[in-house]
Every structure is written in C-alpha cells, then in structure tokens.
Amino acid sequence: MRRRFLSPQFVHSTVTLFVVAIATALSSSKATAQNAINGGLLYDKWWVMIGAPTPVGDHPLYPPAGQQSGSGTFRCKECHGWDYKGAAGAYGAGSSHFTGIAGVFGSTLTPSQMFDIIKNPDGDGTGGTTVNGHGYGSTDLTDADINDMVEFLQTLLIDTDTLIAPDGTFLGNATQGQIIYSGVGICSACHGADGTALNFGTPEDPEWVGTVAVANPWEFQHKMRLGQPNSAPQMPSWTEGGGSDQDVADTGLYIQQNFPTGVAQPTVPTVSEWGTFMFTLSLLTAGTLVIGRRRAVAISR
C-alpha cells in the first residue's frame, strides 16, 4: 500500500491560510474591543470625547425631582450610574444622583433596540421617535459613535458587586494591587507614588486618585477599565491592554488603604498629648477653686 504524502507547497499554503485567518480574527476582535472601549468613554462624557459643544439645559428625560442640572444630565452615567445599575445601585434612594431611572446592566434589549433608544427622540414610536428615546441623534454624535456605545453596553458591562462590597471597599488583594500600580500597570508614572501627582480638583479642595477610589469606587473601576475621556496624557484602558477586572479591584484596594484622599480626617490625641491636656485642665480647675474660695472669704468679711 502506497503512502500519500502532502506536498510542501500544500502544507505551506494551508499554514499560511490558517495564520491569516487567526490574524484576521484577532484583528476583528481587537477592533470590536476598541469600539467598545470608545463606547465606554462616550458613556462617561461623550461631548468631551468627540470635541462637541457642552450641552446646555437639562436633558429632556432627566426627571424634575432630580438634584442635578445642566450638562451633567446629558451624561449616561448620571442616570444609569458608574455601576450601571441606576436606581438599584449606588445612585439609589438617598444619593444626590438619584433619579429613579433603571440601570443598563442586565438589559435584554437587542443592539438595534439600544441604538434606536439612544439615537431617536422620545415619542410613541412613530415618525422616527422611540419610547424613552434619548435624542442623541440630534447632537454631534454619529451613528458610529452610537454603535460604539451599544457595543460597550452589550459587551463590557460588569456586575460591580463582584469587585466592590456594599460599603465601597474593593474586594481585592492590596499586595497584588501595589505590584500593578507601581510596576506592571505603571500607574505611578502619571499619578505619582502616593497618587497626588494629578489633582482633578483644586489646591484648596484636591481630588486625587485616592479621593476617587474611596469616595466613588464605582467611578474608579469604570475609569481604570476604560480610561479617562481625552485626558492629557491619555489615560490608557486597562481592559484594552489585556488586564483583568480583578486587577482593578486589587489596585483599588491598595489605593484605598494607602493613599491620601484630601479629606481631613479627625485626629485622635496620643497618650502623651492626652496626659498633658488632663494635667493642664486639673491645674485650671484647681486655680478656679482657689480663686472662688478667696472671693467667698472676701465677701463674708
């Protein structure tokens, strides 16, 4: 029985086709991920990302009872939250950002339905309107931008409860977080060793990365995973770079435990300070009693 061998030309052609197919798949996957990353940045503050004018007034769908106003009401996060859970999450009742609007996490809407809600104006579904339509088609957002937002909502939303405890503490490993922050993640190159190199607030009221991690860990996770819109230098997306969501929790916990927040903390006197205070108080008390007795004697005379 004669054996049949594959020719070198056939093997080479097959391997070449296989490599091209893999490269094409990876390229397509990377492009899709990039679109979703861009969508996440648009979810944060879309007009900054596309260089559009800042919106004026309140968004038409923003509830009158809401406590926010102005351009901020046009941000997706303002109603749906940094944890994507809207009224069921950190922006629930009692929050200054409470709107009563549902989140986007766990949505069963199709990509087409999401696209229509984001683009079309609110209406009954006729004449180019959509029930609960957000009307962003009338802004400078393009269809491609809106598709990026849909891609983000469809592929990169996470259950933040797996990363952040109800009290806001990250569910991570601080030791691993230090390795990421100071080493492989090179976060310290911009934020500094203690996170104070970049101040998002003012000198009088600083807002550092430690401030955000403690005060709003849900915002921290979003920005670490996806980046900061049009920052200079541009903050990279940890997710786009191949980092895991658990890495974000680890880094967040390290920052929460070790970095200054800019918020004044009550100080507790040391033992020596407390002793000095009590000794001084006792002298003052004794002096008051002596003076009081002398006055009593003088009056009796």
Salt bridges, closest charged atoms under 4 A:
ASP44 OD1 - ARG75 NH2 2.62
ASP44 OD2 - LYS223 NZ 2.57
GLU78 OE1 - LYS77 NZ 3.02
GLU78 OE2 - HIS97 ND1 2.66
ASP143 OD1 - LYS119 NZ 2.99
ASP159 OD1 - LYS85 NZ 2.68
ASP161 OD2 - LYS85 NZ 2.94
GLU219 OE2 - LYS223 NZ 3.97
